[in-house]
Amino acid sequence: MPRIWEKIVITFDQERPHDYAEIEHLLTCAFGAERFQKASYALRKEGTNYSQYACVARAEGLVLATVRFTKIHVKDLLFGGNCNALLLGPLAVAPSMQGAGLGTSLVEYALAGVEAAGHKRILLVGDKNYYGRFGFEPIMPRYITLPGGRDADRLLVKQPSDMPQLPMFGRLQPLWANFDDHYMLPEGAIGSTA
Ligand SMILES: CC(C)(COP(=O)(O)OP(=O)(O)OC[C@H]1O[C@@H](n2cnc3c(N)ncnc32)[C@H](O)[C@@H]1OP(=O)(O)O)[C@@H](O)C(=O)NCCC(=O)NCCS
């Protein structure tokens, strides 16, 4: 799906394995090398963050923006059981292209893809002022924590109103096996929850 941004033709499509290094560079520019210490990264195991839902915006062979998704569980800590969700993120736009609508267009494109594939419950850790435009709402008054027990005060959800609601008291869990409920963040981890 090409779009023209002041004479640059930008294409939105699926992330490819050969995009990996370029995307990691873009993410380091956007979030810094310390991004791996964020609690949400504990839900994304190294090597598993490429999925069929990850999308990029590119122009002339360069990746200008990236958004990825991770399949997760929300564990109900009161009644037991898990519900499925996709965690959106990280999302980043190349610094020189920020503020021009690219992030909005990429998220809209990516959400259309995941929703068409049947994923109706999307979560993310981010700013309501930005993600509200896509229909994301704070999970409050629910209390759902991130790995390591981190408070997820910036956790947002987008799901149809007729879908079962998130648990009142829960925890985000990765899908990969043997995740320890008492998982601790690495020593010296920074305080951010995003
Ligand atoms: C955040 C980001 C993805 C937005 O993409 P973008 O292409 O720059 O943004 P868009 O042009 O689509 O949208 C611009 C709007 O978003 C707002 N916005 C941009 N970054 C924002 C942020 N971090 N928080 C809240 N609002 C933000 C702008 O104020 C602007 O608002 P307006 O439409 O009311 O004028 C991009 O700026 C970026 O990569 N930032 C660094 C990494 C980051 O913070 N990622 C998000 C983590 S939750």
The ligand as a Gaussian input file, in Angstrom:
#p B3LYP/6-31G(d) Opt

LIG

0 1
 C        5.734000       8.085000      19.115000
 C        5.941000       7.935000      17.613000
 C        5.847000       6.474000      17.241000
 C        4.801000       8.696000      16.919000
 O        4.942000       8.561000      15.519000
 P        4.927000       9.870000      14.614000
 O        4.920000       9.444000      13.200000
 O        6.036000      10.767000      15.064000
 O        3.546000      10.532000      15.060000
 P        2.347000      10.966000      14.111000
 O        2.850000      11.952000      13.134000
 O        1.631000       9.779000      13.603000
 O        1.398000      11.673000      15.156000
 C        1.745000      12.919000      15.647000
 C        0.907000      13.168000      16.856000
 O        1.337000      12.290000      17.908000
 C        1.688000      13.048000      19.037000
 N        2.788000      12.335000      19.678000
 C        3.964000      12.002000      19.136000
 N        4.702000      11.329000      20.048000
 C        3.949000      11.250000      21.171000
 C        4.168000      10.686000      22.469000
 N        5.300000      10.047000      22.796000
 N        3.178000      10.809000      23.361000
 C        2.023000      11.428000      23.067000
 N        1.755000      11.962000      21.858000
 C        2.722000      11.881000      20.935000
 C        2.067000      14.404000      18.490000
 O        1.947000      15.386000      19.465000
 C        1.056000      14.571000      17.374000
 O       -0.193000      14.953000      17.921000
 P       -1.348000      15.653000      17.017000
 O       -1.753000      14.663000      15.951000
 O       -2.438000      15.909000      17.993000
 O       -0.699000      16.876000      16.454000
 C        7.308000       8.519000      17.146000
 O        7.355000       9.890000      17.444000
 C        8.487000       7.822000      17.787000
 O        9.016000       6.867000      17.226000
 N        8.950000       8.304000      18.952000
 C       10.088000       7.697000      19.644000
 C        9.752000       6.285000      20.128000
 C        8.486000       6.239000      20.963000
 O        8.275000       7.075000      21.829000
 N        7.627000       5.217000      20.658000
 C        6.341000       5.047000      21.303000
 C        6.481000       4.292000      22.542000
 S        4.945000       4.142000      23.386000

